[in-house]
Amino acid sequence: MSENDLNLALANLITVQMRLGMFDGPAQPYGNLGTNIVCLPAHNEVAVEAARQGIVLLQNKGNALPLSPTRYRTVGVIGPNSDVTETMIGNYAGVACGYTTPLQGIARYVRTLHQAGCRDVACGGNQLFGSAETVARQADATVLVMGLDQSIEAEFRDRVGLLLPGHQQELVSRVARAARGPVILVLMSGGPIDVTFAKNDPKISAILWVGYPGQSGGTAIADIIFGRTNP
């Protein structure tokens, strides 16, 4: 790479920063925007749409998705990331206008049964797995929201492996085995996760990777699961 290549890249970067007013001091046009502007309904809808477009469908055996809310009236929502807020915005983010968790998003479509299964993403034990299995047996379908957060991966914190942390994999497998309906695995993370075990599990119908989907992540996840949005 030549010095000229670096200069051109730097010129592009600084040009954008100048357009954003970042060299204009306190008078910069975007430096003092309050929630009365940032949290307008139109801007909140941008957060929803960005989350929808960022979600990736990794697997959909037998066209299990989308779920029909008239056929699957009760959905079990399980996992350490199933009802999180700040986790969804990752890092390098401002203050969210509000949060819709995956559990809240799914609850807008159907009746939900909820168990975290793990106390946090580190999932240091399996003491809560029995309650999660009970939910899976009772529900018409099961959504597992697993993955990582900033306690596992961050700019100052390197991961030591690519597998799900702690006992998460055991929770997924046990819940899938107990479930009486389709099982949807949702992965919330910034970095890659090796879920070969889930890909090869005949009881797991679909796998979604959702990144850290932002303040409206739960809305976007539910919209995809129930077919309002097609990824």
C-alpha positions in Angstrom: 0.0 0.0 0.0 1.4 3.4 -1.0 1.5 6.6 1.0 -0.9 8.1 -1.6 -3.4 5.3 -0.9 -3.4 6.3 2.8 -3.7 10.0 1.9 -6.8 9.3 -0.3 -8.4 7.2 2.5 -7.7 9.9 5.1 -9.1 12.6 2.8 -12.3 10.7 2.4 -12.6 10.3 6.2 -11.9 13.9 7.0 -14.3 15.1 4.3 -17.1 13.2 5.9 -16.1 14.6 9.3 -16.2 18.1 7.9 -19.6 17.5 6.4 -20.8 16.5 9.9 -19.4 19.7 11.4 -16.9 17.9 13.6 -14.3 20.7 13.2 -16.8 23.5 13.9 -16.6 23.6 17.7 -19.7 24.0 19.9 -21.6 25.4 16.9 -21.5 22.1 15.0 -25.0 21.3 13.6 -25.4 17.8 15.2 -23.6 18.3 18.5 -26.4 19.5 20.6 -29.5 17.6 19.4 -31.8 16.5 22.2 -34.3 13.7 22.6 -37.0 16.0 21.1 -35.2 15.6 17.8 -33.5 12.2 18.1 -36.5 10.3 19.4 -39.1 11.5 16.8 -41.3 8.6 15.5 -39.7 8.8 12.1 -36.2 8.4 13.6 -37.3 5.5 15.8 -38.7 3.8 12.7 -35.2 4.1 11.1 -33.9 2.1 14.1 -36.5 -0.6 13.4 -35.7 -0.8 9.7 -31.9 -0.9 10.3 -32.4 -3.8 12.7 -34.6 -5.6 10.2 -32.1 -5.2 7.4 -29.2 -6.3 9.6 -30.7 -9.7 10.5 -29.5 -12.8 8.6 -31.4 -16.0 8.1 -28.8 -18.8 8.5 -31.1 -21.8 8.3 -34.8 -22.5 7.7 -35.5 -26.2 7.6 -38.8 -27.2 6.0 -39.8 -23.6 5.7 -40.4 -23.5 9.5 -40.4 -19.7 9.3 -42.4 -17.6 9.3 -44.5 -18.8 12.2 -48.2 -18.3 11.9 -49.5 -16.5 15.0 -52.9 -18.2 14.5 -51.3 -21.7 14.5 -48.7 -21.0 17.1 -50.6 -19.1 19.7 -48.2 -19.7 22.6 -44.5 -19.2 22.1 -41.8 -20.0 24.7 -39.1 -17.4 24.8 -35.9 -18.7 26.5 -32.3 -17.6 26.8 -30.0 -15.1 28.5 -30.6 -12.5 25.8 -34.3 -13.0 25.6 -35.3 -10.0 27.6 -32.2 -7.7 27.5 -32.0 -3.9 26.8 -28.5 -2.4 26.9 -27.0 -5.6 25.4 -28.8 -4.9 22.1 -27.0 -1.6 21.5 -23.5 -3.1 21.8 -20.9 -0.3 22.2 -20.2 3.1 20.5 -23.8 4.0 21.0 -25.7 7.0 22.5 -28.6 6.8 24.9 -31.4 4.8 23.5 -34.9 6.4 23.2 -36.4 3.3 24.7 -36.1 -0.5 24.2 -38.2 -3.3 22.8 -36.7 -6.6 24.0 -37.1 -9.8 22.0 -39.6 -11.0 24.6 -41.6 -7.8 24.3 -41.5 -8.0 20.5 -42.8 -11.6 20.3 -45.5 -10.8 22.9 -47.0 -8.3 20.5 -47.9 -11.2 18.2 -48.7 -14.1 20.6 -49.0 -15.2 24.2 -45.5 -15.9 25.6 -44.0 -18.1 28.3 -40.6 -16.9 29.5 -37.6 -18.4 31.2 -34.1 -17.0 31.0 -32.4 -20.4 31.5 -29.1 -18.8 32.4 -28.6 -15.9 34.8 -26.3 -14.2 32.2 -24.5 -15.0 29.0 -21.7 -16.6 30.9 -24.2 -19.3 31.8 -22.1 -20.7 34.6 -24.6 -23.4 35.6 -27.6 -25.5 34.5 -29.8 -25.0 37.6 -32.5 -23.2 35.7 -32.6 -25.5 32.7 -35.5 -27.6 34.1 -37.8 -24.6 34.1 -36.8 -23.8 30.5 -37.5 -27.3 29.4 -41.0 -27.1 31.0 -41.7 -23.9 29.0 -40.6 -25.7 25.8 -43.0 -28.6 26.5 -45.9 -26.3 27.1 -45.4 -23.9 24.2 -46.6 -24.3 20.6 -43.2 -23.1 19.4 -39.9 -22.1 21.1 -37.6 -19.2 20.5 -34.1 -19.4 22.1 -32.3 -16.0 22.2 -28.6 -16.9 23.0 -25.2 -15.4 22.2 -22.8 -12.9 23.7 -22.6 -9.4 25.2 -19.9 -6.9 26.2 -18.8 -9.0 29.1 -17.7 -11.6 26.6 -16.5 -9.6 23.6 -15.3 -6.0 23.5 -12.5 -3.9 22.2 -10.6 -4.5 25.4 -11.7 -8.1 25.9 -10.6 -10.9 23.6 -12.5 -14.1 23.4 -10.8 -17.4 24.0 -13.0 -19.5 21.8 -15.8 -19.5 19.2 -18.4 -21.7 21.0 -21.3 -20.3 23.0 -20.2 -19.4 26.5 -20.6 -21.6 29.5 -23.5 -24.0 29.4 -25.4 -22.2 26.7 -25.0 -25.1 24.2 -26.4 -27.5 26.7 -29.4 -25.3 27.3 -30.1 -25.1 23.6 -29.9 -28.8 23.1 -31.9 -29.7 26.1 -34.7 -27.2 25.3 -34.8 -28.4 21.7 -35.1 -32.0 22.8 -38.0 -31.1 25.2 -39.8 -28.8 22.7 -43.1 -30.1 21.2 -43.1 -27.5 18.4 -40.6 -25.8 16.1 -37.4 -24.4 17.7 -36.0 -21.1 16.5 -32.4 -20.2 17.6 -31.6 -16.5 17.6 -28.0 -15.5 18.0 -27.1 -12.0 19.4 -23.4 -11.2 18.9 -20.9 -9.0 17.2 -18.3 -11.7 16.5 -18.7 -15.2 15.0 -20.1 -18.2 16.9 -19.6 -21.8 16.0 -23.1 -23.4 16.2 -22.4 -26.5 14.2 -24.2 -28.5 16.9 -27.4 -26.5 16.2 -27.1 -26.8 12.4 -26.9 -30.6 12.8 -29.7 -30.8 15.4 -32.9 -32.1 13.7 -35.0 -30.5 16.4 -33.8 -26.9 15.6 -35.7 -25.6 12.6 -34.3 -22.1 12.0 -31.3 -20.1 13.0 -31.2 -16.3 12.9 -28.1 -14.1 13.5 -29.2 -10.6 14.7 -26.0 -8.9 15.7 -26.6 -6.3 18.3 -29.8 -5.0 16.8 -30.2 -1.7 18.6 -33.1 -0.2 20.7 -35.8 -1.8 18.5 -34.1 -5.2 18.1 -37.0 -7.0 19.7 -39.5 -5.6 17.2 -37.3 -6.5 14.2 -36.7 -10.1 15.5 -40.4 -10.7 16.0 -41.3 -9.1 12.6 -39.0 -11.6 10.9 -40.2 -14.6 13.0 -43.8 -14.0 12.2 -43.3 -13.0 8.6 -43.9 -9.2 8.5 -40.4 -8.9 7.2 -38.6 -11.3 4.9 -34.8 -11.4 5.5 
